[in-house]
Amino acid sequence: MVRIGDSLKDQRVFITQSQAFMGPVLCKCFRDHGAQVIADESDPQDVEAFEAKLRAVTDEGAVDVVIANLAIASPMTRAHQVGDEEWRSVFAALVDPLPRIARAFLPAMMARKRGKLLVMGSATALRGQRNISTYAAARGAQLSWVRAVGVEMAMHQVHVNLIAQNFVENPTYYSAEVQALPAFQERLKREVPLGRLASPEEDAMFAVFLASREVNFFAGQAFPFAGGWI
């Protein structure tokens, strides 16, 4: 039986946008659990540089776990005022990197009959909100992609899933400045049954659980992680 402290030992884990969103805490948490973390700081919207990085990583050896940690600040725009540039830029950041990641890593995982791809998504894909139609649509596209690809990959024993999170402390969406706003504190009490933000470590530990060697019965799942907001 593999001990919990060893469940990721010597696993190569590739994490995108490691400097943003959940990246820093994911890197630390996976390293603490024995993984060999490849922390990528390249911009997924720089297609040439990003694909070169993916090729370099796969050339160095098998990757066991890929964490698609993709983020962009959410525009606050009424639906009838959303312009083409806003729409394209948000999808370029959150959706377009996914097939590039799939092309880079899934063939080798399929050949080995093992591997994990986990998308750090958003619960905004699961609950309607005003003025964020572009962001919600892109996060929804991530979710639909995971559901389809997860089912497709299941026959190869490759596990593709998504954490649909919200109200998790992170520098991209819930910085210290945002948390200090009285209006935000009121919203937290009103909308989140648990009445607080999750710590980044709580979220990262859930990612570790899903990526662990022992956890192999999820296919195309989107797991709400939002303190009861969903």
ROBABA-617428 format. One record per residue (C-alpha): residue in three letters; chain; z negated, x negated, y. Coordinates in pm, 1 decimal, padded with zeros to 6 digits. Layout:
<node><bake>ala</bake><tilo>A</tilo><z>Z</z><x>X</x><y>Y</y></node>
...
END
This chain:
<node><bake>met</bake><tilo>A</tilo><z>00000.0</z><x>00000.0</x><y>00000.0</y></node>
<node><bake>val</bake><tilo>A</tilo><z>00093.7</z><x>-00138.6</x><y>00342.4</y></node>
<node><bake>arg</bake><tilo>A</tilo><z>-00202.5</z><x>-00163.0</x><y>00578.0</y></node>
<node><bake>ile</bake><tilo>A</tilo><z>-00155.7</z><x>00006.7</x><y>00918.2</y></node>
<node><bake>gly</bake><tilo>A</tilo><z>-00174.8</z><x>-00329.4</x><y>01091.5</y></node>
<node><bake>asp</bake><tilo>A</tilo><z>00115.0</z><x>-00454.5</x><y>00879.5</y></node>
<node><bake>ser</bake><tilo>A</tilo><z>00342.9</z><x>-00151.1</x><y>00891.9</y></node>
<node><bake>leu</bake><tilo>A</tilo><z>00577.8</z><x>-00316.2</x><y>01142.4</y></node>
<node><bake>lys</bake><tilo>A</tilo><z>00515.0</z><x>-00678.1</x><y>01048.4</y></node>
<node><bake>asp</bake><tilo>A</tilo><z>00829.0</z><x>-00889.6</x><y>01084.9</y></node>
<node><bake>gln</bake><tilo>A</tilo><z>01041.8</z><x>-00586.8</x><y>01178.5</y></node>
<node><bake>arg</bake><tilo>A</tilo><z>01301.7</z><x>-00661.4</x><y>01448.5</y></node>
<node><bake>val</bake><tilo>A</tilo><z>01265.9</z><x>-00395.6</x><y>01718.2</y></node>
<node><bake>phe</bake><tilo>A</tilo><z>01518.2</z><x>-00368.3</x><y>02000.8</y></node>
<node><bake>ile</bake><tilo>A</tilo><z>01395.2</z><x>-00187.4</x><y>02315.2</y></node>
<node><bake>thr</bake><tilo>A</tilo><z>01631.8</z><x>-00099.8</x><y>02600.3</y></node>
<node><bake>gln</bake><tilo>A</tilo><z>01529.4</z><x>-00104.8</x><y>02968.6</y></node>
<node><bake>ser</bake><tilo>A</tilo><z>01212.9</z><x>-00285.2</x><y>02865.0</y></node>
<node><bake>gln</bake><tilo>A</tilo><z>01104.9</z><x>-00328.8</x><y>03226.1</y></node>
<node><bake>ala</bake><tilo>A</tilo><z>01113.0</z><x>00045.3</x><y>03310.7</y></node>
<node><bake>phe</bake><tilo>A</tilo><z>00990.1</z><x>00387.7</x><y>03198.4</y></node>
<node><bake>met</bake><tilo>A</tilo><z>00797.6</z><x>00334.2</x><y>02870.8</y></node>
<node><bake>gly</bake><tilo>A</tilo><z>00939.3</z><x>-00014.4</x><y>02815.5</y></node>
<node><bake>pro</bake><tilo>A</tilo><z>00642.1</z><x>-00238.6</x><y>02901.0</y></node>
<node><bake>val</bake><tilo>A</tilo><z>00387.2</z><x>-00047.5</x><y>02693.2</y></node>
<node><bake>leu</bake><tilo>A</tilo><z>00630.0</z><x>-00004.6</x><y>02403.6</y></node>
<node><bake>cys</bake><tilo>A</tilo><z>00689.8</z><x>-00379.1</x><y>02394.2</y></node>
<node><bake>lys</bake><tilo>A</tilo><z>00318.0</z><x>-00453.3</x><y>02392.8</y></node>
<node><bake>cys</bake><tilo>A</tilo><z>00228.3</z><x>-00188.8</x><y>02137.2</y></node>
<node><bake>phe</bake><tilo>A</tilo><z>00502.0</z><x>-00287.5</x><y>01893.7</y></node>
<node><bake>arg</bake><tilo>A</tilo><z>00409.3</z><x>-00654.8</x><y>01925.4</y></node>
<node><bake>asp</bake><tilo>A</tilo><z>00043.8</z><x>-00566.7</x><y>01864.3</y></node>
<node><bake>his</bake><tilo>A</tilo><z>00155.0</z><x>-00406.1</x><y>01537.6</y></node>
<node><bake>gly</bake><tilo>A</tilo><z>00336.0</z><x>-00715.8</x><y>01416.4</y></node>
<node><bake>ala</bake><tilo>A</tilo><z>00692.8</z><x>-00641.0</x><y>01523.8</y></node>
<node><bake>gln</bake><tilo>A</tilo><z>00935.7</z><x>-00898.3</x><y>01654.2</y></node>
<node><bake>val</bake><tilo>A</tilo><z>01031.9</z><x>-00728.4</x><y>01980.0</y></node>
<node><bake>ile</bake><tilo>A</tilo><z>01365.9</z><x>-00788.7</x><y>02149.5</y></node>
<node><bake>ala</bake><tilo>A</tilo><z>01300.7</z><x>-00670.4</x><y>02504.5</y></node>
<node><bake>asp</bake><tilo>A</tilo><z>01629.7</z><x>-00597.2</x><y>02676.9</y></node>
<node><bake>glu</bake><tilo>A</tilo><z>01628.5</z><x>-00582.0</x><y>03057.1</y></node>
<node><bake>ser</bake><tilo>A</tilo><z>02001.9</z><x>-00534.8</x><y>03103.5</y></node>
<node><bake>asp</bake><tilo>A</tilo><z>02131.9</z><x>-00228.7</x><y>03284.9</y></node>
<node><bake>pro</bake><tilo>A</tilo><z>02288.2</z><x>00014.2</x><y>03032.3</y></node>
<node><bake>gln</bake><tilo>A</tilo><z>02518.2</z><x>00136.1</x><y>03310.2</y></node>
<node><bake>asp</bake><tilo>A</tilo><z>02672.9</z><x>-00210.7</x><y>03331.5</y></node>
<node><bake>val</bake><tilo>A</tilo><z>02886.4</z><x>-00139.5</x><y>03027.8</y></node>
<node><bake>glu</bake><tilo>A</tilo><z>03030.2</z><x>-00488.3</x><y>02979.3</y></node>
<node><bake>ala</bake><tilo>A</tilo><z>02693.7</z><x>-00665.5</x><y>03006.6</y></node>
<node><bake>phe</bake><tilo>A</tilo><z>02514.7</z><x>-00407.9</x><y>02793.5</y></node>
<node><bake>glu</bake><tilo>A</tilo><z>02769.2</z><x>-00420.0</x><y>02512.6</y></node>
<node><bake>ala</bake><tilo>A</tilo><z>02763.2</z><x>-00801.5</x><y>02522.5</y></node>
<node><bake>lys</bake><tilo>A</tilo><z>02385.4</z><x>-00789.0</x><y>02480.3</y></node>
<node><bake>leu</bake><tilo>A</tilo><z>02416.7</z><x>-00548.6</x><y>02186.2</y></node>
<node><bake>arg</bake><tilo>A</tilo><z>02669.1</z><x>-00777.8</x><y>02016.4</y></node>
<node><bake>ala</bake><tilo>A</tilo><z>02446.7</z><x>-01081.0</x><y>02070.4</y></node>
<node><bake>val</bake><tilo>A</tilo><z>02144.4</z><x>-00907.2</x><y>01918.8</y></node>
<node><bake>thr</bake><tilo>A</tilo><z>02331.0</z><x>-00788.0</x><y>01609.6</y></node>
<node><bake>asp</bake><tilo>A</tilo><z>02489.2</z><x>-01131.7</x><y>01564.3</y></node>
<node><bake>glu</bake><tilo>A</tilo><z>02139.3</z><x>-01280.8</x><y>01543.3</y></node>
<node><bake>gly</bake><tilo>A</tilo><z>02040.4</z><x>-01067.0</x><y>01245.4</y></node>
<node><bake>ala</bake><tilo>A</tilo><z>01949.2</z><x>-00723.0</x><y>01117.6</y></node>
<node><bake>val</bake><tilo>A</tilo><z>01766.4</z><x>-00489.1</x><y>01354.7</y></node>
<node><bake>asp</bake><tilo>A</tilo><z>01518.3</z><x>-00255.8</x><y>01185.2</y></node>
<node><bake>val</bake><tilo>A</tilo><z>01423.8</z><x>-00029.9</x><y>01476.2</y></node>
<node><bake>val</bake><tilo>A</tilo><z>01606.1</z><x>00058.4</x><y>01797.6</y></node>
<node><bake>ile</bake><tilo>A</tilo><z>01419.1</z><x>00228.1</x><y>02081.0</y></node>
<node><bake>ala</bake><tilo>A</tilo><z>01657.8</z><x>00389.7</x><y>02329.1</y></node>
<node><bake>asn</bake><tilo>A</tilo><z>01428.8</z><x>00382.7</x><y>02630.9</y></node>
<node><bake>leu</bake><tilo>A</tilo><z>01659.5</z><x>00523.4</x><y>02900.0</y></node>
<node><bake>ala</bake><tilo>A</tilo><z>01547.2</z><x>00642.8</x><y>03240.7</y></node>
<node><bake>ile</bake><tilo>A</tilo><z>01663.8</z><x>00729.0</x><y>03589.7</y></node>
<node><bake>ala</bake><tilo>A</tilo><z>01483.6</z><x>00897.2</x><y>03878.5</y></node>
<node><bake>ser</bake><tilo>A</tilo><z>01546.8</z><x>01271.0</x><y>03861.4</y></node>
<node><bake>pro</bake><tilo>A</tilo><z>01748.5</z><x>01410.0</x><y>04153.4</y></node>
<node><bake>met</bake><tilo>A</tilo><z>01593.4</z><x>01721.2</x><y>04307.8</y></node>
<node><bake>thr</bake><tilo>A</tilo><z>01905.0</z><x>01923.1</x><y>04385.8</y></node>
<node><bake>arg</bake><tilo>A</tilo><z>01972.8</z><x>02294.7</x><y>04376.8</y></node>
<node><bake>ala</bake><tilo>A</tilo><z>02230.3</z><x>02379.2</x><y>04110.4</y></node>
<node><bake>his</bake><tilo>A</tilo><z>02500.8</z><x>02492.6</x><y>04352.3</y></node>
<node><bake>gln</bake><tilo>A</tilo><z>02464.0</z><x>02172.6</x><y>04554.5</y></node>
<node><bake>val</bake><tilo>A</tilo><z>02503.0</z><x>01923.3</x><y>04270.0</y></node>
<node><bake>gly</bake><tilo>A</tilo><z>02794.0</z><x>01690.3</x><y>04340.0</y></node>
<node><bake>asp</bake><tilo>A</tilo><z>03017.2</z><x>01511.8</x><y>04092.1</y></node>
<node><bake>glu</bake><tilo>A</tilo><z>02867.8</z><x>01171.6</x><y>04172.6</y></node>
<node><bake>glu</bake><tilo>A</tilo><z>02512.3</z><x>01287.8</x><y>04096.8</y></node>
<node><bake>trp</bake><tilo>A</tilo><z>02625.5</z><x>01445.7</x><y>03770.1</y></node>
<node><bake>arg</bake><tilo>A</tilo><z>02820.4</z><x>01139.0</x><y>03659.3</y></node>
<node><bake>ser</bake><tilo>A</tilo><z>02549.2</z><x>00888.4</x><y>03752.9</y></node>
<node><bake>val</bake><tilo>A</tilo><z>02270.9</z><x>01067.8</x><y>03564.6</y></node>
<node><bake>phe</bake><tilo>A</tilo><z>02481.6</z><x>01111.6</x><y>03250.3</y></node>
<node><bake>ala</bake><tilo>A</tilo><z>02593.2</z><x>00748.3</x><y>03277.7</y></node>
<node><bake>ala</bake><tilo>A</tilo><z>02229.0</z><x>00639.5</x><y>03271.6</y></node>
<node><bake>leu</bake><tilo>A</tilo><z>02087.0</z><x>00873.4</x><y>03009.3</y></node>
<node><bake>val</bake><tilo>A</tilo><z>02370.4</z><x>00980.6</x><y>02776.9</y></node>
<node><bake>asp</bake><tilo>A</tilo><z>02661.6</z><x>00735.8</x><y>02784.2</y></node>
<node><bake>pro</bake><tilo>A</tilo><z>02458.2</z><x>00444.0</x><y>02636.0</y></node>
<node><bake>leu</bake><tilo>A</tilo><z>02382.0</z><x>00639.4</x><y>02317.8</y></node>
<node><bake>pro</bake><tilo>A</tilo><z>02720.5</z><x>00608.6</x><y>02143.1</y></node>
<node><bake>arg</bake><tilo>A</tilo><z>02731.2</z><x>00240.6</x><y>02241.4</y></node>
<node><bake>ile</bake><tilo>A</tilo><z>02393.6</z><x>00190.9</x><y>02075.4</y></node>
<node><bake>ala</bake><tilo>A</tilo><z>02515.5</z><x>00384.6</x><y>01771.3</y></node>
<node><bake>arg</bake><tilo>A</tilo><z>02828.5</z><x>00169.9</x><y>01735.9</y></node>
<node><bake>ala</bake><tilo>A</tilo><z>02623.9</z><x>-00147.3</x><y>01759.8</y></node>
<node><bake>phe</bake><tilo>A</tilo><z>02340.3</z><x>-00071.0</x><y>01518.3</y></node>
<node><bake>leu</bake><tilo>A</tilo><z>02411.9</z><x>00222.7</x><y>01288.4</y></node>
<node><bake>pro</bake><tilo>A</tilo><z>02681.9</z><x>00064.3</x><y>01065.5</y></node>
<node><bake>ala</bake><tilo>A</tilo><z>02447.1</z><x>-00213.3</x><y>00949.9</y></node>
<node><bake>met</bake><tilo>A</tilo><z>02160.9</z><x>00032.3</x><y>00901.8</y></node>
<node><bake>met</bake><tilo>A</tilo><z>02386.9</z><x>00256.0</x><y>00692.0</y></node>
<node><bake>ala</bake><tilo>A</tilo><z>02490.7</z><x>-00040.2</x><y>00478.4</y></node>
<node><bake>arg</bake><tilo>A</tilo><z>02126.4</z><x>-00139.2</x><y>00421.1</y></node>
<node><bake>lys</bake><tilo>A</tilo><z>02018.9</z><x>00223.4</x><y>00362.5</y></node>
<node><bake>arg</bake><tilo>A</tilo><z>01732.9</z><x>00190.5</x><y>00609.1</y></node>
<node><bake>gly</bake><tilo>A</tilo><z>01664.3</z><x>00181.2</x><y>00982.1</y></node>
<node><bake>lys</bake><tilo>A</tilo><z>01517.3</z><x>00377.1</x><y>01269.9</y></node>
<node><bake>leu</bake><tilo>A</tilo><z>01664.3</z><x>00488.1</x><y>01601.6</y></node>
<node><bake>leu</bake><tilo>A</tilo><z>01418.6</z><x>00655.5</x><y>01836.0</y></node>
<node><bake>val</bake><tilo>A</tilo><z>01514.7</z><x>00800.9</x><y>02173.6</y></node>
<node><bake>met</bake><tilo>A</tilo><z>01247.1</z><x>00824.2</x><y>02442.6</y></node>
<node><bake>gly</bake><tilo>A</tilo><z>01354.9</z><x>01160.2</x><y>02580.7</y></node>
<node><bake>ser</bake><tilo>A</tilo><z>01206.9</z><x>01432.7</x><y>02797.1</y></node>
<node><bake>ala</bake><tilo>A</tilo><z>01047.1</z><x>01772.1</x><y>02746.9</y></node>
<node><bake>thr</bake><tilo>A</tilo><z>01246.3</z><x>01894.6</x><y>03046.9</y></node>
<node><bake>ala</bake><tilo>A</tilo><z>01519.9</z><x>01959.5</x><y>02790.1</y></node>
<node><bake>leu</bake><tilo>A</tilo><z>01292.3</z><x>02223.1</x><y>02634.7</y></node>
<node><bake>arg</bake><tilo>A</tilo><z>01165.3</z><x>02413.9</x><y>02938.1</y></node>
<node><bake>gly</bake><tilo>A</tilo><z>01351.5</z><x>02544.2</x><y>03241.6</y></node>
<node><bake>gln</bake><tilo>A</tilo><z>01255.4</z><x>02416.1</x><y>03586.0</y></node>
<node><bake>arg</bake><tilo>A</tilo><z>01402.7</z><x>02461.1</x><y>03929.8</y></node>
<node><bake>asn</bake><tilo>A</tilo><z>01618.0</z><x>02202.6</x><y>04108.3</y></node>
<node><bake>ile</bake><tilo>A</tilo><z>01661.3</z><x>01952.5</x><y>03824.8</y></node>
<node><bake>ser</bake><tilo>A</tilo><z>01966.8</z><x>02093.4</x><y>03647.5</y></node>
<node><bake>thr</bake><tilo>A</tilo><z>02146.4</z><x>01757.5</x><y>03631.2</y></node>
<node><bake>tyr</bake><tilo>A</tilo><z>01852.2</z><x>01570.4</x><y>03484.3</y></node>
<node><bake>ala</bake><tilo>A</tilo><z>01764.3</z><x>01852.0</x><y>03243.1</y></node>
<node><bake>ala</bake><tilo>A</tilo><z>02124.9</z><x>01873.3</x><y>03124.7</y></node>
<node><bake>ala</bake><tilo>A</tilo><z>02137.3</z><x>01499.6</x><y>03053.4</y></node>
<node><bake>arg</bake><tilo>A</tilo><z>01805.9</z><x>01504.0</x><y>02868.7</y></node>
<node><bake>gly</bake><tilo>A</tilo><z>01930.5</z><x>01809.2</x><y>02679.5</y></node>
<node><bake>ala</bake><tilo>A</tilo><z>02242.5</z><x>01617.3</x><y>02581.8</y></node>
<node><bake>gln</bake><tilo>A</tilo><z>02022.0</z><x>01341.3</x><y>02441.9</y></node>
<node><bake>leu</bake><tilo>A</tilo><z>01834.0</z><x>01596.5</x><y>02235.8</y></node>
<node><bake>ser</bake><tilo>A</tilo><z>02151.1</z><x>01756.9</x><y>02097.5</y></node>
<node><bake>trp</bake><tilo>A</tilo><z>02296.4</z><x>01414.4</x><y>02017.9</y></node>
<node><bake>val</bake><tilo>A</tilo><z>01983.6</z><x>01320.8</x><y>01823.0</y></node>
<node><bake>arg</bake><tilo>A</tilo><z>01986.2</z><x>01645.9</x><y>01627.2</y></node>
<node><bake>ala</bake><tilo>A</tilo><z>02347.3</z><x>01595.4</x><y>01521.9</y></node>
<node><bake>val</bake><tilo>A</tilo><z>02331.3</z><x>01222.0</x><y>01454.5</y></node>
<node><bake>gly</bake><tilo>A</tilo><z>01994.4</z><x>01252.0</x><y>01281.6</y></node>
<node><bake>val</bake><tilo>A</tilo><z>02137.1</z><x>01495.0</x><y>01026.9</y></node>
<node><bake>glu</bake><tilo>A</tilo><z>02449.9</z><x>01281.4</x><y>00985.7</y></node>
<node><bake>met</bake><tilo>A</tilo><z>02246.9</z><x>00965.7</x><y>00922.7</y></node>
<node><bake>ala</bake><tilo>A</tilo><z>01990.2</z><x>01123.1</x><y>00689.7</y></node>
<node><bake>met</bake><tilo>A</tilo><z>02211.8</z><x>01080.1</x><y>00382.9</y></node>
<node><bake>his</bake><tilo>A</tilo><z>02212.2</z><x>00705.9</x><y>00456.3</y></node>
<node><bake>gln</bake><tilo>A</tilo><z>01829.3</z><x>00694.9</x><y>00482.6</y></node>
<node><bake>val</bake><tilo>A</tilo><z>01859.1</z><x>00609.2</x><y>00852.9</y></node>
<node><bake>his</bake><tilo>A</tilo><z>01616.0</z><x>00802.5</x><y>01069.2</y></node>
<node><bake>val</bake><tilo>A</tilo><z>01721.0</z><x>00917.8</x><y>01416.6</y></node>
<node><bake>asn</bake><tilo>A</tilo><z>01463.7</z><x>01111.1</x><y>01620.3</y></node>
<node><bake>leu</bake><tilo>A</tilo><z>01344.6</z><x>01174.9</x><y>01975.4</y></node>
<node><bake>ile</bake><tilo>A</tilo><z>01014.0</z><x>01200.6</x><y>02160.2</y></node>
<node><bake>ala</bake><tilo>A</tilo><z>01045.9</z><x>01482.7</x><y>02416.1</y></node>
<node><bake>gln</bake><tilo>A</tilo><z>00776.9</z><x>01373.1</x><y>02656.9</y></node>
<node><bake>asn</bake><tilo>A</tilo><z>00637.9</z><x>01482.3</x><y>02989.0</y></node>
<node><bake>phe</bake><tilo>A</tilo><z>00318.5</z><x>01416.8</x><y>03179.9</y></node>
<node><bake>val</bake><tilo>A</tilo><z>00287.9</z><x>01065.8</x><y>03040.7</y></node>
<node><bake>glu</bake><tilo>A</tilo><z>00175.1</z><x>00796.5</x><y>03281.9</y></node>
<node><bake>asn</bake><tilo>A</tilo><z>00461.0</z><x>00555.8</x><y>03352.8</y></node>
<node><bake>pro</bake><tilo>A</tilo><z>00599.7</z><x>00372.8</x><y>03657.8</y></node>
<node><bake>thr</bake><tilo>A</tilo><z>00928.4</z><x>00564.8</x><y>03667.4</y></node>
<node><bake>tyr</bake><tilo>A</tilo><z>00805.9</z><x>00924.4</x><y>03685.0</y></node>
<node><bake>tyr</bake><tilo>A</tilo><z>00427.1</z><x>00928.4</x><y>03725.5</y></node>
<node><bake>ser</bake><tilo>A</tilo><z>00333.0</z><x>00629.9</x><y>03935.5</y></node>
<node><bake>ala</bake><tilo>A</tilo><z>-00011.8</z><x>00583.7</x><y>04090.7</y></node>
<node><bake>glu</bake><tilo>A</tilo><z>00128.3</z><x>00716.7</x><y>04419.6</y></node>
<node><bake>val</bake><tilo>A</tilo><z>00247.4</z><x>01038.1</x><y>04255.5</y></node>
<node><bake>gln</bake><tilo>A</tilo><z>-00079.3</z><x>01082.9</x><y>04070.9</y></node>
<node><bake>ala</bake><tilo>A</tilo><z>-00277.6</z><x>01054.5</x><y>04395.6</y></node>
<node><bake>leu</bake><tilo>A</tilo><z>-00101.3</z><x>01352.3</x><y>04555.3</y></node>
<node><bake>pro</bake><tilo>A</tilo><z>-00326.0</z><x>01661.8</x><y>04573.0</y></node>
<node><bake>ala</bake><tilo>A</tilo><z>-00027.5</z><x>01884.9</x><y>04496.0</y></node>
<node><bake>phe</bake><tilo>A</tilo><z>00037.8</z><x>01690.3</x><y>04178.3</y></node>
<node><bake>gln</bake><tilo>A</tilo><z>-00325.0</z><x>01716.0</x><y>04069.2</y></node>
<node><bake>glu</bake><tilo>A</tilo><z>-00309.4</z><x>02091.7</x><y>04119.1</y></node>
<node><bake>arg</bake><tilo>A</tilo><z>00010.8</z><x>02110.6</x><y>03918.0</y></node>
<node><bake>leu</bake><tilo>A</tilo><z>-00150.3</z><x>01911.9</x><y>03638.0</y></node>
<node><bake>lys</bake><tilo>A</tilo><z>-00439.5</z><x>02156.4</x><y>03616.2</y></node>
<node><bake>arg</bake><tilo>A</tilo><z>-00210.2</z><x>02458.3</x><y>03639.7</y></node>
<node><bake>glu</bake><tilo>A</tilo><z>00068.5</z><x>02360.2</x><y>03398.1</y></node>
<node><bake>val</bake><tilo>A</tilo><z>-00078.6</z><x>02125.0</x><y>03137.8</y></node>
<node><bake>pro</bake><tilo>A</tilo><z>-00331.2</z><x>02285.9</x><y>02903.0</y></node>
<node><bake>leu</bake><tilo>A</tilo><z>-00497.5</z><x>01949.9</x><y>02838.0</y></node>
<node><bake>gly</bake><tilo>A</tilo><z>-00531.3</z><x>01907.4</x><y>03215.1</y></node>
<node><bake>arg</bake><tilo>A</tilo><z>-00441.6</z><x>01539.9</x><y>03229.6</y></node>
<node><bake>leu</bake><tilo>A</tilo><z>-00166.2</z><x>01284.3</x><y>03190.6</y></node>
<node><bake>ala</bake><tilo>A</tilo><z>-00129.1</z><x>01109.1</x><y>02858.2</y></node>
<node><bake>ser</bake><tilo>A</tilo><z>-00194.2</z><x>00739.3</x><y>02867.5</y></node>
<node><bake>pro</bake><tilo>A</tilo><z>00113.8</z><x>00525.7</x><y>02805.3</y></node>
<node><bake>glu</bake><tilo>A</tilo><z>-00058.8</z><x>00384.4</x><y>02497.2</y></node>
<node><bake>glu</bake><tilo>A</tilo><z>-00087.6</z><x>00730.7</x><y>02339.8</y></node>
<node><bake>asp</bake><tilo>A</tilo><z>00287.1</z><x>00777.1</x><y>02370.1</y></node>
<node><bake>ala</bake><tilo>A</tilo><z>00365.4</z><x>00427.2</x><y>02246.0</y></node>
<node><bake>met</bake><tilo>A</tilo><z>00142.0</z><x>00474.9</x><y>01943.8</y></node>
<node><bake>phe</bake><tilo>A</tilo><z>00338.3</z><x>00787.4</x><y>01851.9</y></node>
<node><bake>ala</bake><tilo>A</tilo><z>00656.4</z><x>00578.5</x><y>01871.5</y></node>
<node><bake>val</bake><tilo>A</tilo><z>00494.1</z><x>00317.3</x><y>01644.8</y></node>
<node><bake>phe</bake><tilo>A</tilo><z>00405.6</z><x>00593.2</x><y>01397.7</y></node>
<node><bake>leu</bake><tilo>A</tilo><z>00764.1</z><x>00719.8</x><y>01385.0</y></node>
<node><bake>ala</bake><tilo>A</tilo><z>00899.5</z><x>00366.4</x><y>01349.0</y></node>
<node><bake>ser</bake><tilo>A</tilo><z>00656.7</z><x>00263.1</x><y>01074.6</y></node>
<node><bake>arg</bake><tilo>A</tilo><z>00770.7</z><x>00177.2</x><y>00724.4</y></node>
<node><bake>glu</bake><tilo>A</tilo><z>00561.1</z><x>00457.0</x><y>00575.2</y></node>
<node><bake>val</bake><tilo>A</tilo><z>00711.0</z><x>00738.6</x><y>00787.0</y></node>
<node><bake>asn</bake><tilo>A</tilo><z>01050.6</z><x>00837.2</x><y>00648.8</y></node>
<node><bake>phe</bake><tilo>A</tilo><z>01081.8</z><x>01215.7</x><y>00635.8</y></node>
<node><bake>phe</bake><tilo>A</tilo><z>01208.5</z><x>01308.5</x><y>00982.7</y></node>
<node><bake>ala</bake><tilo>A</tilo><z>01577.9</z><x>01364.0</x><y>01053.5</y></node>
<node><bake>gly</bake><tilo>A</tilo><z>01716.3</z><x>01470.0</x><y>01391.7</y></node>
<node><bake>gln</bake><tilo>A</tilo><z>01379.4</z><x>01589.2</x><y>01519.2</y></node>
<node><bake>ala</bake><tilo>A</tilo><z>01269.7</z><x>01626.9</x><y>01882.3</y></node>
<node><bake>phe</bake><tilo>A</tilo><z>00892.3</z><x>01598.4</x><y>01901.3</y></node>
<node><bake>pro</bake><tilo>A</tilo><z>00729.6</z><x>01754.2</x><y>02211.1</y></node>
<node><bake>phe</bake><tilo>A</tilo><z>00470.3</z><x>01518.7</x><y>02359.0</y></node>
<node><bake>ala</bake><tilo>A</tilo><z>00354.4</z><x>01696.5</x><y>02670.9</y></node>
<node><bake>gly</bake><tilo>A</tilo><z>-00006.5</z><x>01806.3</x><y>02640.0</y></node>
<node><bake>gly</bake><tilo>A</tilo><z>00082.0</z><x>02168.7</x><y>02561.8</y></node>
<node><bake>trp</bake><tilo>A</tilo><z>00330.7</z><x>02207.2</x><y>02848.4</y></node>
<node><bake>ile</bake><tilo>A</tilo><z>00588.1</z><x>02299.6</x><y>02580.7</y></node>
END
